[in-house]
Each structure stands twice: as C-alpha cells, then as structure tokens.
C-alpha cells in the first residue's frame, strides 16, 4: 500500500471514530434535554399542586368551623376561601391540559387520575357543607383524602427525577408539604 492510500485509510478511521463520538454525544445531549424538560414539567406540576393544597387546607378548616358552628361562624370566610381554592384548581387544570402525562410512569398517571376523580366531587361536597347536610367528620375526611392524593403526586415527582441532587430536593420539598 502506498503512502497516499495509508493516509486515506487513517483519515477514514479517524473520521469514523469522530462521527461515532459525535453521534454518542448528540444522543446523550438529547436524552439530557428530554430529562430536563420532564423535570421542569414535574416541577411546575408540584408548584401548582402545592398552591392548591395550601388553599384546600384552609378550605377544610373553614368548612369544619362552619359545620361545627351550625353555619354561624366562617359564613363570610368560607365563600372567599372557596374562590381562592377554585382559582388554584383552575390554574392546575389548565396546566394539566398542556401536560403530556404519557411521558411519565403509569403510577403517576394513575395518581393524577385518582386526584382528578376526587376533586371533581368538590362542588357536591361544598353544597353539602353549605346546606349543613354533611358531618364535620365526613367533610374533614374528604379534604384530608384529597390532600393526601396531592401529596402522593408530589412524592411521585421526586421518584421520577434522575438527578440525585434534584431527587433529594424534591423529597425534602415533599416532606415539607406533608
């Protein structure tokens, strides 16, 4: 083999290795970007859920006070609190419409569906509270269960993160909310 052909062979080998390394690097970059996008979506979901749980906690307390007093106390606070809760719920629902949950585990998808099923009953529960036709125990049980489902979703988001530092932060945040 002459020197010209040897140089062509060496160049071809170097170029092949360079293309392989570039392909691997691009593949890793795409996977990292996709992971960051998923984590960002989960972070937004956790934020929306934490804002909602703050309002549902206050609504649970105001509802219990309203029921416990036979409708005499919290009569002006409760409607205002319901407006705040409804606003946060609408924000969450708008975000969920844009969220492609097929990118996440079936466990998270099922948790979101279970939450949505329970939250859909809030109008009925509120009606029963307003008419004093539900016990404090049942009202507190509904909101407590609802809040537990919210916290379960936030906990699941921590399990789906891939970065160890992010997992630690999300777990800490989830425990703080609990």
C-alpha angles and dihedrals in degrees: 000000000000124000093256092058092043090054090048090050093048090047091050092050093048091046091049092052091046091052091048092050091046091049092050091047092050091048091051091047091052091049091049091049091049090049091050091050091051092048091048090052091048090048091053090047091052091049093051091047093049091051090050095047090052089058096042089052090055091044091051091054095044091047092050090049091048093049094041092054093046091248095307098107129049090019091132097034097050098062091048091049091050089055091053092048092047091051092053091045091053090050090051093047091050090052093047089055089060095043117096100212092183086084090065136067121283087240091063092042090052092047091053091048092049090050092048090050092053096043090052087069094059094097090054092047091048090051091052090049092050091050091043089235097129128069122243087241093056093043092051090045091054095050093041091053090046092051091047090056091050091051091047090057092049090050091050091053088061091053091053096054115100103200111087093218091050092047089053092048094047092047090051090048092049091050090048091054091049 
